[in-house]
Amino acid sequence: MAAHTSTARATAPGATRVTGTLRYWAAAKAAAGVAEEPYLAATLGEALAEVRQRHGDNPQLLRILTHCSYLVDGHQVGTRDHTTVPLTEGGTIEALPPFAGG
């Protein structure tokens, strides 16, 4: 399942990059030190590659992000390849780390 975290092909040729908001929850929020931040990307894979580059000096956040579930505009991404999940202008990505209990 490494394909969904690949940065080699984060954006399809000709894909339009859009702006939106990445929201961190629980442990991801604590590790990032912010509740949310903007992105400029065409796909979820590209947005996550941007986050990994921006926070390359934060191994705790990078580790947590590999275990997160993601919602894009309220829809579960599940096991889909992140490089195939398109983003919409003004959209929202939710990074949901595993929660205890429940």
C-alpha positions in Angstrom: 0.0 0.0 0.0 3.0 2.4 -0.3 1.4 3.9 -3.4 -1.0 6.0 -1.4 1.9 7.8 0.3 4.1 8.2 -2.8 5.3 11.6 -3.7 6.8 10.6 -7.0 3.6 11.2 -9.0 1.7 13.5 -6.7 0.0 15.4 -9.5 -1.3 14.2 -12.8 0.0 16.2 -15.8 -2.3 19.1 -16.5 -4.1 18.9 -13.1 -5.1 22.2 -11.7 -3.8 23.2 -8.3 -6.3 24.6 -5.9 -6.2 26.3 -2.5 -7.8 24.8 0.6 -7.4 24.1 4.3 -5.8 21.0 5.9 -7.2 20.5 9.4 -5.3 18.4 11.9 -7.0 16.5 14.7 -5.9 15.1 18.0 -2.2 13.9 18.0 -1.7 15.3 14.5 -2.8 18.8 15.8 -0.5 18.5 18.8 2.5 17.4 16.6 1.9 20.1 14.0 1.5 22.8 16.6 -1.4 24.3 14.6 -5.0 23.3 14.1 -5.0 24.0 10.4 -2.9 25.3 7.5 -3.4 26.1 3.9 -2.4 24.0 0.9 -1.9 24.6 -2.8 -2.3 21.2 -4.6 -4.3 19.3 -7.2 -4.5 16.0 -5.3 -4.4 14.7 -1.8 -1.1 13.1 -2.6 0.4 16.5 -3.7 -1.0 18.2 -0.6 0.5 15.6 1.7 3.8 15.9 -0.1 3.7 19.6 0.5 3.1 19.1 4.2 6.0 16.5 4.4 8.3 19.1 2.8 7.1 21.9 5.0 7.4 19.9 8.2 10.5 17.8 7.2 12.1 18.8 10.5 9.2 17.3 12.5 9.5 13.5 12.5 6.7 13.1 15.0 4.2 14.8 12.7 5.5 12.9 9.7 5.1 9.6 11.5 1.6 10.4 12.7 0.5 11.4 9.1 1.4 7.9 7.8 -1.2 6.4 10.2 -4.0 9.0 9.6 -7.3 8.5 7.9 -8.2 11.3 5.6 -11.5 13.0 4.7 -11.6 15.2 1.6 -14.6 17.6 1.6 -16.3 15.3 4.1 -15.8 12.1 2.1 -13.6 9.2 3.4 -10.6 8.5 1.3 -10.1 5.0 2.6 -7.5 3.0 0.8 -7.6 4.9 -2.5 -4.3 6.0 -3.9 -3.8 9.6 -2.5 -2.4 10.7 -5.9 -5.8 10.0 -7.5 -7.9 11.9 -5.0 -8.7 15.3 -6.6 -9.1 18.5 -4.5 -11.6 21.3 -5.0 -11.1 25.0 -4.7 -11.7 26.1 -1.1 -11.9 22.5 0.0 -10.9 20.8 3.2 -8.7 17.9 4.1 -9.1 16.4 7.5 -6.2 14.4 9.0 -7.6 12.0 11.5 -5.0 10.0 13.5 -6.1 6.7 15.1 -8.2 7.4 18.2 -8.1 5.4 21.4 -11.3 3.8 22.7 -14.5 4.0 20.9 
